[in-house]
Amino acid sequence: MQSILSMSVTELVEKNNIIFGPVNSRRFGMSLGIDLSPAFKQCNFDCLYCELAPSATVDKQKETVSVNTIITELKKHLHDKIDAITLTANGEPTLYPYLDELIQEINKIKGNTATLILTNSATLVDEKVFSSLLHLDEVKLSLDAVSADIFKKIDRPHQSIDINAIVEKVINFSHLFTGKLYIEILFVHGLNDTKEEIAKLNAVLQKIKATRVDIGTIDRPPAYPVVGVSYKELHEIALAFDKELPIHIASRVHAEPNNTYHTKDEILNTLDKRPLTMEDIDLLFDAKSKENLQELLSSNAVTLNKVGNLTFYIPSKNIKRKRIHV
């Protein structure tokens, strides 16, 4: 059997490796993926936690697929049950040189389906990329660290990349973008999980207008010998952020139930500090606490706030925090 790594782009197209899915994503719904680098990894980062094999960073794609080929393949698989057309890659999708044209062509045929890109944020410093992403419905930007030394250790970026410039562009983009903006932070044990780095991330996040901030950890075999943090640690990290930030724990790796009893007052206090999804509640609350939560919901003391494909429980009254942006 021929290895995927030895195939040409043309052969990959014939084998339908450009379009993949649909995949039922908990965060983004039924997603149909477009791989903008189907032949091999082409990325401006070489992240410690990447599920792909280590490789030298690049600042542009050496091998590309034509816009016409992508659109032709997309038309074969797009239907009205798809929630999102997701632009991604074996590497960084914004390195695709015809991204603006591709987004324009997708917008012509997508109908009510949302367009989404998963990017590491680095190329927002390129005004053409910045402008192109404004024409999408949803954008997920990664921001693992804001300190230059930690950023370089975790994301191992191309030498031309400056984290300070990225942070500035992420902030600017968030205030211009009219769609749903998701920020993703992946925590690696012993690197960006320190109180100091979390405090710096917190300060930056308060300047970003995000629909949701997803925090997670390593959940697939990483490229390098690093480990993630536990769900308990992620929960503690979530509480360390300002309670006005729309933090969501996206990872359930190493999640061991810590089912303890919570009074109604304790539940309201917990939800005021940090909105929880049902998955969070299943891990944190015992059966009686869940009954208390249901009674709070029935009495309208707690309400539901839907963000994208997720539903959060939040207190209904006397909330000083901002609601998660919808």
C-alpha positions in Angstrom: 0.0 0.0 0.0 1.4 3.4 -1.0 2.1 5.7 1.9 0.2 9.0 2.1 3.5 10.8 2.5 4.8 9.5 -0.8 1.7 10.6 -2.8 1.5 13.7 -4.9 -1.2 16.4 -4.4 -3.0 15.0 -7.5 -3.0 11.5 -6.1 -4.3 12.8 -2.8 -7.1 14.6 -4.6 -8.0 11.4 -6.4 -8.1 9.6 -3.0 -10.3 12.4 -1.6 -7.8 13.4 1.2 -8.6 17.1 0.8 -12.1 16.8 2.1 -12.6 14.8 5.3 -15.6 14.2 7.6 -18.1 15.2 8.5 -17.0 15.0 12.0 -19.3 15.7 14.9 -17.5 18.2 17.0 -18.7 19.0 20.5 -17.6 22.6 20.2 -18.5 23.3 16.5 -21.2 20.9 15.5 -21.2 18.7 12.4 -18.0 19.8 10.7 -16.8 19.1 7.1 -13.1 19.6 6.9 -10.9 21.0 4.2 -7.2 20.1 4.5 -5.2 22.9 2.8 -2.0 20.9 3.0 -3.0 17.3 2.2 0.4 16.0 1.0 2.5 16.7 4.1 3.0 19.0 7.1 3.6 22.6 6.2 3.6 24.8 9.3 5.2 27.9 10.7 5.1 26.3 14.2 6.6 23.0 15.3 4.6 22.7 18.6 5.8 20.4 21.3 2.3 18.9 21.6 1.5 18.5 17.9 0.0 15.2 16.9 2.0 15.3 13.6 5.7 14.3 13.5 8.3 17.0 14.2 9.3 19.0 11.1 11.2 22.1 10.2 9.1 25.3 10.2 8.2 27.1 7.0 6.9 30.6 6.3 5.0 29.6 3.1 3.6 26.5 1.4 5.8 24.8 -1.2 3.1 22.6 -2.6 -0.5 23.7 -3.0 -3.9 22.6 -4.2 -5.8 24.8 -6.6 -8.9 26.7 -5.5 -10.9 25.1 -8.3 -9.9 21.6 -7.2 -11.0 22.3 -3.6 -14.3 23.8 -4.6 -15.0 20.9 -6.9 -14.4 18.4 -4.1 -16.3 20.5 -1.6 -19.4 20.5 -3.8 -19.4 16.7 -3.8 -19.7 16.5 -0.1 -21.5 19.7 1.1 -25.1 19.3 2.2 -27.6 21.0 4.5 -26.8 18.8 7.5 -23.3 20.3 7.8 -23.0 23.0 10.5 -19.5 24.2 9.6 -17.0 24.1 6.7 -13.7 24.0 8.6 -10.5 25.2 7.0 -7.6 23.4 8.5 -4.4 21.7 7.4 -1.5 19.3 8.0 0.1 22.4 9.5 -1.1 26.0 9.3 -4.0 26.7 6.9 -3.4 30.4 6.6 -0.1 29.7 4.8 -2.3 28.6 1.8 -1.4 31.3 -0.8 -4.9 31.5 -2.3 -6.9 31.8 1.0 -8.7 35.0 0.1 -9.9 33.6 -3.2 -10.9 30.3 -1.6 -13.0 32.0 1.1 -14.8 34.1 -1.5 -15.6 31.0 -3.6 -16.8 29.0 -0.5 -19.0 31.9 0.5 -20.8 31.7 -2.9 -21.9 28.0 -2.3 -22.1 27.6 1.4 -25.7 28.6 1.9 -26.5 28.7 5.6 -23.5 26.6 6.6 -20.9 28.5 8.7 -17.3 28.9 7.6 -14.6 28.2 10.3 -10.8 28.3 10.3 -8.5 26.8 12.9 -5.3 28.9 12.9 -2.3 29.4 15.2 -2.8 33.2 14.9 0.8 33.9 13.7 -0.1 35.1 10.1 -2.6 37.8 11.4 0.4 40.1 11.1 0.0 39.7 7.3 -2.6 42.3 6.3 -3.9 40.1 3.5 -4.6 37.2 5.8 -6.0 39.5 8.5 -8.5 40.9 5.9 -9.4 37.5 4.5 -10.3 36.0 7.9 -12.8 38.9 8.5 -14.9 37.3 5.8 -15.4 34.0 7.7 -18.3 33.3 10.1 -16.2 31.7 12.8 -12.4 31.9 13.6 -10.5 29.9 16.2 -7.2 31.5 17.2 -4.6 29.7 19.3 -2.7 31.7 21.9 -0.7 29.3 24.1 1.5 31.9 25.7 2.2 35.6 25.6 5.7 35.5 27.1 8.3 35.3 24.4 10.4 32.6 26.1 7.5 30.4 26.9 5.9 30.9 23.5 9.2 29.8 21.8 9.5 26.7 24.0 5.9 25.5 23.4 5.1 26.5 19.9 8.6 26.5 18.4 7.8 29.1 15.8 9.6 30.1 12.6 12.4 32.5 13.3 10.5 35.4 11.7 7.6 35.2 14.2 7.2 37.7 17.1 4.6 36.9 19.8 4.2 40.6 20.7 3.1 41.4 17.2 0.7 38.4 17.2 -0.9 39.5 20.4 -1.4 43.0 19.1 -3.1 41.7 15.9 -5.3 39.2 17.8 -6.6 42.1 19.9 -7.2 44.2 16.9 -8.9 41.4 15.0 -11.2 40.6 17.8 -12.6 44.2 17.7 -13.1 44.2 14.0 -14.4 40.7 13.4 -18.2 40.4 13.4 -18.5 36.6 13.6 -17.8 34.2 16.4 -14.3 34.3 17.7 -12.8 31.5 19.8 -9.5 31.7 21.5 -7.8 28.3 22.4 -5.1 27.8 24.9 -3.4 24.4 25.3 -1.7 23.9 28.6 1.6 21.9 28.8 2.8 20.8 32.3 5.7 22.9 33.6 5.6 25.5 30.8 2.5 27.8 30.4 0.7 26.5 33.5 2.5 28.7 36.0 0.7 31.5 37.9 2.9 34.1 36.2 2.0 33.0 32.7 -1.7 32.6 33.5 -1.7 36.1 34.9 -0.1 37.5 31.7 -2.6 35.5 29.6 -5.4 36.8 31.7 -4.3 40.4 31.2 -4.3 39.9 27.4 -7.6 38.0 27.2 -9.3 41.0 28.9 -8.4 43.1 25.9 -9.8 40.5 23.4 -13.5 40.4 22.5 -14.0 36.7 22.3 -17.1 34.6 22.0 -15.4 31.8 24.1 -12.0 31.0 25.4 -11.4 27.2 25.3 -8.7 25.9 27.6 -7.4 22.4 27.1 -4.4 20.1 27.3 -2.6 17.3 25.4 -5.1 14.7 24.4 -3.2 12.9 21.6 0.3 11.5 21.4 2.6 14.5 21.1 5.5 15.1 18.8 7.8 15.6 21.7 8.1 14.1 25.2 5.8 16.5 27.1 2.7 15.9 29.2 -0.5 17.7 29.8 -2.3 18.8 32.9 -5.2 17.1 34.7 -8.9 18.1 34.5 -8.6 19.2 38.1 -5.7 21.5 37.2 -7.6 22.9 34.2 -10.5 23.7 36.5 -8.1 25.5 38.9 -6.6 27.4 36.0 -10.1 28.4 34.8 -10.8 29.8 38.3 -7.6 31.8 38.1 -8.8 33.8 35.1 -11.0 36.9 35.6 -14.6 35.7 36.0 -15.8 38.1 33.3 -13.9 36.0 30.7 -15.9 33.3 28.8 -13.7 30.4 29.8 -14.6 26.9 28.8 -12.7 23.7 29.7 -12.5 22.0 26.4 -10.4 18.9 27.4 -11.6 16.0 29.4 -8.3 14.2 29.4 -7.3 12.8 32.8 -10.8 13.7 34.0 -11.6 11.8 37.1 -15.0 12.4 38.7 -14.8 14.5 41.9 -18.4 14.2 42.7 -18.9 16.2 45.9 -22.0 17.8 47.5 -22.8 21.4 46.9 -25.6 23.5 48.5 -27.7 25.7 46.3 -25.7 28.8 47.6 -22.5 27.1 46.7 -23.7 26.2 43.3 -24.7 29.8 42.6 -21.4 31.0 43.9 -19.5 28.5 41.7 -21.5 29.4 38.6 -21.0 33.1 39.2 -17.2 32.5 39.3 -17.2 30.2 36.3 -20.2 29.0 34.1 -20.2 25.2 33.7 -21.4 22.9 31.0 -23.3 19.6 31.8 -20.0 17.7 31.3 -18.3 19.9 34.0 -21.2 19.3 36.3 -21.1 15.5 35.8 -17.4 15.6 36.9 -17.8 18.0 39.8 -21.3 17.4 41.4 -22.8 14.4 43.1 -26.4 13.3 42.6 -27.9 15.5 45.3 -26.0 18.6 44.0 -27.5 17.9 40.5 -30.9 17.8 42.1 -30.2 21.2 43.7 -29.1 22.5 40.3 -32.3 21.3 38.7 -34.3 23.0 41.4 -32.4 26.3 40.8 -33.1 25.9 37.1 -36.8 25.3 37.7 -37.1 28.3 40.0 -35.3 30.5 37.4 -32.4 31.2 39.8 -30.1 29.5 37.2 -30.5 29.9 33.5 -29.0 28.4 30.3 -26.7 30.3 28.0 -26.0 28.7 24.6 -22.7 29.5 22.9 -22.1 27.9 19.6 -22.6 24.2 20.2 -22.2 24.4 24.0 -24.7 25.2 26.7 -23.6 26.8 30.0 -25.4 27.1 33.3 -25.2 30.6 34.8 -26.9 32.5 37.7 -30.0 34.5 36.5 -29.7 37.5 38.9 -27.2 39.7 40.6 -24.4 38.8 38.2 -21.6 41.3 38.2 -19.8 39.2 35.5 -20.6 39.6 31.8 -22.4 36.8 30.1 -20.6 34.8 27.6 -20.9 36.6 24.2 -23.3 35.0 21.8 
